[in-house]
Amino acid sequence: MSLRFLVKRPRKYARFLLPVCILLLIILGVMALFFCAHKLVVYLTAEQEMEIPEDTVTIRVFLHETGQVVEMGLEEYVVGVVAAEMPASFSLEALKAQAVAARTYAVKRLFVPDSRVKESHQEADISTDHTINQAWISTAEMKRRWGKWNFAANREKIVQAVEATRGKVLVYRGQIVDPAYHASCGGKGTENSGDVWKIDVPYLKRVACTGHQDRHQAETHFFSLQKLDSLLGTSLNTLPASKLTTGGKGALSIKAKSDSGRIREVALGGKTFSGAELRTKLALPSTRFSWQIKDGGVLFQTNGYGHGVGMCQYGANDLAQQGKTYEEILQHYYSGVEIARIKTGKGK
């Protein structure tokens, strides 16, 4: 329709022109908001990549121990996470798998709306508090932990793992994943996300592990009855000894277990706790535990360390030692994922 045509019939068509213009402006505005919110990052398939200028890939990190917010490059941040989250003595392929998981976690919080956790600091993208996000340490802390004789070799190995996977992230059906990971599943398999967090995530399913034996096997943790009452708000100390049994009718009993053998629900002193809740309240390493009444208290024996969901770090190291690549390790622990790439102007 030409402008000459509109001019000839102004009254007939003018009333349609304004609504059309408004609709076009709304559509353009929504597209602009969507574009800006994603900061030029798209969700990729394994074969795709997008060029992102190196100097734009930065992350604002809240250092929870000092209360400072510092800005650094994404890959620099990943080096600090791998150093904090996985022993440098682990195999290179395991460290590469950890680097991809750490980068994916950060990228999701950088570019996916509503994925940031703001409890720590409103101006930061991510916190170094491992109870909120993932752990991170500085170069100075690496020197302190490893000592001057091991620092250079350990850091070089971690940098090698990060550089070898530069820009690599995990996606599930074209969406950036939330790559949960933990230290040790106890060697008997990982956990379904729904059994821990009540939310079933399709790529966080229970998978078999390697049967690894590590320093988190058969740890013991003793609590007096008074201490348990203080931590849990129970009255175990007032019960007769005959009531303190581990059978189904006692004051301490297991009500439900997951398929992997972890405690899902337990009854103590008339109260019911989820396994995750009890682990948090008692600061137990894992929900894979048993107990016995002993010496006026309760002795817990635990296996593994962490929530048990996603990648098992000790299992990842086992798989690496068996000759598995980091891609194979990640695709074992995260069901149905692909490895995509955000190209940052360096490396291949």
TIMI-786136 format. One line per 2 residues: number of its first residue (from 1); their letters; for each residue z, y, x of C-alpha. Coordinates in Angstrom, 2 decimals, padded with zeros to 5 digits, m for minus. Layout:
NUM) A) Z,Y,X ~ ...
# end
This chain:
1) MS) 000.00,000.00,000.00 ~ m001.10,003.31,001.58
3) LR) 000.84,006.57,001.59 ~ m002.10,008.22,m000.22
5) FL) m001.60,005.73,m003.02 ~ 002.09,006.56,m003.23
7) VK) 001.43,010.28,m003.21 ~ m000.95,009.95,m006.12
9) RP) 001.69,008.15,m008.17 ~ 005.01,009.55,m006.92
11) RK) 007.02,009.05,m010.06 ~ 005.86,005.49,m010.60
13) YA) 006.63,004.15,m007.08 ~ 009.20,006.49,m005.54
15) RF) 012.06,004.78,m007.32 ~ 011.20,001.50,m005.51
17) LL) 010.90,003.05,m002.06 ~ 014.57,003.98,m001.51
19) PV) 016.00,000.49,m002.35 ~ 013.41,m001.13,m000.06
21) CI) 014.34,001.19,002.81 ~ 018.06,000.53,002.30
23) LL) 017.46,m003.23,002.30 ~ 015.49,m003.01,005.53
25) LI) 018.25,m000.97,007.19 ~ 020.87,m003.53,006.14
27) IL) 018.81,m006.40,007.56 ~ 018.25,m004.56,010.85
29) GV) 021.97,m003.71,011.05 ~ 023.04,m007.33,010.56
31) MA) 020.56,m008.47,013.21 ~ 021.89,m005.87,015.65
33) LF) 025.50,m006.89,015.06 ~ 024.66,m010.55,015.56
35) FC) 022.75,m009.77,018.75 ~ 025.55,m007.66,020.22
37) AH) 028.29,m010.09,019.25 ~ 026.64,m012.82,021.26
39) KL) 025.95,m010.59,024.27 ~ 022.50,m012.09,024.83
41) VV) 023.91,m015.63,025.06 ~ 022.38,m018.30,022.87
43) YL) 023.41,m021.86,022.21 ~ 021.08,m023.99,024.23
45) TA) 019.69,m027.48,024.24 ~ 019.80,m029.49,027.43
47) EQ) 016.25,m028.40,028.31 ~ 016.70,m024.69,027.65
49) EM) 018.08,m021.82,029.63 ~ 018.34,m018.05,029.29
51) EI) 018.33,m015.46,032.04 ~ 021.52,m013.36,032.09
53) PE) 021.97,m010.71,034.80 ~ 024.62,m011.85,037.27
55) DT) 026.66,m008.66,037.05 ~ 027.11,m008.96,033.27
57) VT) 028.83,m012.36,033.38 ~ 032.38,m011.18,033.91
59) IR) 035.63,m012.15,032.26 ~ 038.83,m010.18,031.71
61) VF) 041.76,m012.36,032.72 ~ 045.38,m011.76,031.75
63) LH) 047.63,m012.81,034.65 ~ 050.65,m013.86,032.65
65) ET) 052.98,m013.99,035.65 ~ 052.36,m010.35,036.60
67) GQ) 051.30,m008.91,033.24 ~ 048.06,m007.53,034.72
69) VV) 044.53,m007.73,033.33 ~ 041.87,m008.19,036.01
71) EM) 038.10,m008.51,035.69 ~ 036.18,m011.02,037.76
73) GL) 032.90,m012.91,037.81 ~ 032.68,m016.00,035.64
75) EE) 032.03,m018.38,038.55 ~ 034.88,m016.86,040.57
77) YV) 037.14,m017.49,037.59 ~ 035.97,m021.12,037.35
79) VG) 036.88,m021.70,041.01 ~ 040.45,m020.59,040.27
81) VV) 040.66,m022.84,037.21 ~ 039.44,m025.96,039.01
83) AA) 041.89,m025.28,041.83 ~ 044.74,m024.99,039.33
85) EM) 043.78,m027.80,036.96 ~ 042.62,m030.65,039.22
87) PA) 043.78,m031.90,042.65 ~ 041.35,m030.90,045.39
89) SF) 041.69,m034.46,046.73 ~ 039.75,m035.79,043.73
91) SL) 036.14,m036.91,044.17 ~ 033.47,m034.23,044.13
93) EA) 031.85,m035.51,040.92 ~ 035.21,m035.31,039.12
95) LK) 035.62,m031.72,040.35 ~ 032.12,m030.94,039.08
97) AQ) 033.02,m032.34,035.66 ~ 036.14,m030.17,035.65
99) AV) 034.07,m027.11,036.61 ~ 031.71,m027.63,033.66
101) AA) 034.63,m028.13,031.26 ~ 036.41,m025.01,032.58
103) RT) 033.24,m022.90,032.39 ~ 032.48,m024.11,028.86
105) YA) 035.99,m023.20,027.74 ~ 035.61,m019.70,029.18
107) VK) 032.08,m019.13,027.86 ~ 033.17,m020.05,024.35
109) RL) 035.90,m017.42,024.50 ~ 033.55,m014.85,025.94
111) FV) 030.64,m015.17,023.57 ~ 031.67,m016.99,020.39
113) PD) 033.28,m014.77,017.72 ~ 036.88,m015.53,016.74
115) SR) 037.42,m018.01,019.59 ~ 039.57,m015.76,021.77
117) VK) 043.33,m016.18,021.73 ~ 044.95,m012.75,021.53
119) ES) 048.63,m013.72,021.70 ~ 048.72,m012.88,025.40
121) HQ) 046.98,m009.52,025.69 ~ 044.66,m007.59,023.38
123) EA) 042.42,m006.35,026.19 ~ 041.85,m009.74,027.85
125) DI) 039.35,m012.49,027.12 ~ 041.57,m015.28,028.42
127) ST) 045.06,m015.93,029.80 ~ 046.20,m017.84,032.86
129) DH) 049.07,m019.29,030.81 ~ 048.10,m022.96,030.47
131) TI) 050.04,m023.25,027.21 ~ 047.62,m020.72,025.68
133) NQ) 044.34,m021.22,027.53 ~ 043.71,m022.91,030.89
135) AW) 045.52,m022.51,034.19 ~ 044.10,m020.34,037.00
137) IS) 045.30,m019.49,040.50 ~ 044.27,m016.85,043.01
139) TA) 043.08,m017.41,046.57 ~ 046.53,m016.35,047.79
141) EM) 048.16,m019.00,045.59 ~ 045.71,m021.62,046.86
143) KR) 046.83,m020.82,050.43 ~ 050.47,m021.11,049.43
145) RW) 050.03,m024.44,047.63 ~ 047.73,m026.16,050.11
147) GK) 048.97,m024.64,053.35 ~ 046.85,m022.99,056.01
149) WN) 045.61,m026.30,057.46 ~ 044.18,m027.58,054.15
151) FA) 043.20,m024.32,052.47 ~ 039.71,m023.85,053.93
153) AN) 038.54,m027.44,053.34 ~ 040.00,m027.66,049.83
155) RE) 038.55,m024.35,048.69 ~ 035.15,m025.14,050.19
157) KI) 035.08,m028.42,048.27 ~ 035.96,m026.72,044.99
159) VQ) 033.42,m023.94,045.54 ~ 030.82,m026.64,046.22
161) AV) 031.62,m028.28,042.86 ~ 031.38,m024.96,041.03
163) EA) 028.14,m023.91,042.74 ~ 026.54,m027.31,042.10
165) TR) 027.13,m026.83,038.37 ~ 026.58,m023.07,038.19
167) GK) 025.89,m021.95,034.63 ~ 026.29,m025.46,033.15
169) VL) 028.12,m025.74,029.81 ~ 028.65,m028.41,027.16
171) VY) 027.06,m028.14,023.73 ~ 027.18,m030.29,020.62
173) RG) 024.23,m029.94,018.25 ~ 023.38,m026.61,019.83
175) QI) 026.91,m025.18,019.67 ~ 029.25,m024.45,022.57
177) VD) 032.11,m026.97,022.42 ~ 035.85,m026.58,022.90
179) PA) 036.27,m029.00,025.83 ~ 039.87,m030.21,025.59
181) YH) 041.10,m032.07,028.67 ~ 044.38,m033.45,029.99
183) AS) 045.81,m034.93,033.18 ~ 046.28,m038.58,032.27
185) CG) 045.74,m040.62,029.11 ~ 047.99,m043.37,030.46
187) GK) 045.02,m045.58,031.27 ~ 044.57,m047.04,027.78
189) GT) 042.09,m044.64,026.23 ~ 041.99,m041.07,024.97
191) EN) 043.03,m039.80,021.53 ~ 041.21,m038.68,018.39
193) SG) 041.63,m034.94,017.90 ~ 042.60,m035.50,014.28
195) DV) 045.59,m037.61,015.32 ~ 046.95,m034.74,017.41
197) WK) 045.87,m031.50,015.74 ~ 044.99,m032.66,012.19
199) ID) 041.42,m031.47,012.76 ~ 038.70,m034.05,013.35
201) VP) 036.25,m032.69,015.92 ~ 033.14,m034.90,016.22
203) YL) 032.90,m034.71,020.01 ~ 036.65,m035.24,020.58
205) KR) 036.87,m038.91,019.64 ~ 038.92,m041.70,021.13
207) VA) 037.12,m043.43,024.02 ~ 038.13,m046.16,026.44
209) CT) 039.45,m045.06,029.81 ~ 039.54,m046.78,033.19
211) GH) 042.99,m048.34,033.18 ~ 043.93,m046.02,036.03
213) QD) 047.43,m046.09,037.47 ~ 048.76,m042.71,038.51
215) RH) 052.00,m040.89,039.15 ~ 052.55,m040.36,035.43
217) QA) 053.07,m044.07,034.72 ~ 056.45,m045.23,033.42
219) ET) 058.31,m041.93,033.76 ~ 061.83,m041.92,032.34
221) HF) 063.60,m039.04,030.59 ~ 067.21,m039.31,029.49
223) FS) 068.84,m037.18,026.77 ~ 072.44,m037.32,025.65
225) LQ) 072.93,m037.44,021.89 ~ 074.43,m033.96,022.03
227) KL) 071.35,m032.66,023.83 ~ 069.00,m034.27,021.30
229) DS) 070.98,m032.73,018.44 ~ 070.72,m029.34,020.11
231) LL) 066.98,m029.62,020.67 ~ 066.04,m031.26,017.38
233) GT) 068.65,m029.98,014.93 ~ 069.82,m033.53,014.17
235) SL) 073.30,m035.10,013.92 ~ 072.82,m038.23,016.01
237) NT) 076.11,m037.73,017.82 ~ 078.06,m038.20,014.59
239) LP) 076.48,m041.55,013.71 ~ 078.16,m044.88,014.49
241) AS) 076.61,m046.92,017.29 ~ 075.39,m049.53,014.79
243) KL) 073.07,m046.94,013.26 ~ 071.45,m046.03,016.55
245) TT) 068.90,m048.81,016.68 ~ 065.19,m048.78,017.37
247) GG) 064.42,m050.99,014.37 ~ 062.70,m049.74,011.25
249) KG) 066.00,m049.09,009.44 ~ 067.79,m047.34,012.26
251) AL) 068.40,m043.66,012.91 ~ 065.57,m043.76,015.46
253) SI) 062.38,m045.38,014.30 ~ 058.61,m045.10,014.68
255) KA) 056.86,m044.38,011.39 ~ 053.24,m044.28,012.55
257) KS) 051.12,m044.82,015.66 ~ 047.55,m043.82,016.42
259) DS) 044.81,m046.31,017.26 ~ 045.36,m045.57,020.95
261) GR) 049.06,m046.46,020.71 ~ 050.50,m042.95,020.79
263) IR) 053.32,m041.94,018.48 ~ 052.01,m040.07,015.44
265) EV) 055.26,m039.84,013.47 ~ 058.85,m040.69,014.24
267) AL) 062.17,m040.51,012.37 ~ 065.29,m039.36,014.22
269) GG) 068.63,m038.83,012.53 ~ 067.14,m038.43,009.07
271) KT) 064.43,m035.99,010.17 ~ 060.74,m036.71,010.60
273) FS) 058.72,m035.32,013.48 ~ 055.10,m035.66,014.47
275) GA) 054.56,m037.13,017.91 ~ 053.14,m033.83,019.16
277) EL) 056.12,m031.91,017.76 ~ 058.65,m034.24,019.38
279) RT) 056.79,m034.07,022.70 ~ 056.95,m030.26,022.60
281) KL) 060.60,m030.03,021.59 ~ 061.73,m032.50,024.25
283) AL) 059.16,m031.43,026.87 ~ 057.96,m035.02,027.23
285) PS) 054.82,m035.58,029.30 ~ 053.04,m037.59,026.61
287) TR) 053.25,m038.98,023.07 ~ 052.68,m042.45,024.52
289) FS) 056.38,m043.34,024.77 ~ 059.09,m045.84,023.88
291) WQ) 062.86,m045.49,023.96 ~ 066.16,m047.34,024.18
293) IK) 069.77,m046.45,023.43 ~ 071.65,m046.32,026.71
295) DG) 074.83,m044.79,028.17 ~ 075.63,m042.66,025.13
297) GV) 072.13,m041.27,024.84 ~ 068.46,m042.10,024.51
299) LF) 066.21,m043.05,027.42 ~ 062.52,m042.30,026.81
301) QT) 059.82,m043.99,028.88 ~ 056.45,m042.20,028.86
303) NG) 052.98,m043.04,030.12 ~ 050.35,m040.43,030.86
305) YG) 050.48,m036.65,030.82 ~ 049.09,m034.27,028.23
307) HG) 047.86,m034.41,024.65 ~ 045.39,m037.20,025.38
309) VG) 042.36,m035.50,023.80 ~ 039.02,m035.07,025.57
311) MC) 038.53,m035.64,029.30 ~ 041.20,m037.56,031.17
313) QY) 041.26,m036.06,034.65 ~ 042.60,m039.14,036.44
315) GA) 040.10,m041.25,034.51 ~ 037.33,m038.85,035.53
317) ND) 038.30,m039.36,039.17 ~ 038.26,m043.13,038.69
319) LA) 034.77,m042.95,037.18 ~ 033.60,m040.75,040.07
321) QQ) 034.90,m043.28,042.57 ~ 032.94,m045.94,040.68
323) GK) 029.75,m043.98,041.34 ~ 029.41,m042.07,038.05
325) TY) 027.89,m038.60,038.12 ~ 029.60,m035.60,036.58
327) EE) 027.06,m035.69,033.72 ~ 027.97,m039.33,032.98
329) IL) 031.68,m038.53,033.16 ~ 031.39,m035.65,030.71
331) QH) 029.19,m037.57,028.28 ~ 031.69,m040.44,028.35
333) YY) 034.68,m038.33,027.37 ~ 032.89,m035.91,025.00
335) SG) 030.99,m037.88,022.38 ~ 027.41,m036.81,021.68
337) VE) 027.38,m033.69,023.89 ~ 024.53,m032.31,025.96
339) IA) 024.74,m030.30,029.16 ~ 023.05,m026.93,028.76
341) RI) 022.61,m024.07,031.17 ~ 023.13,m020.34,031.12
343) KT) 021.10,m019.01,034.01 ~ 022.94,m016.29,035.89
345) GK) 020.30,m015.29,038.40 ~ 021.53,m017.51,041.23
347) GK) 021.02,m021.16,041.96 ~ 018.97,m023.71,040.09
# end
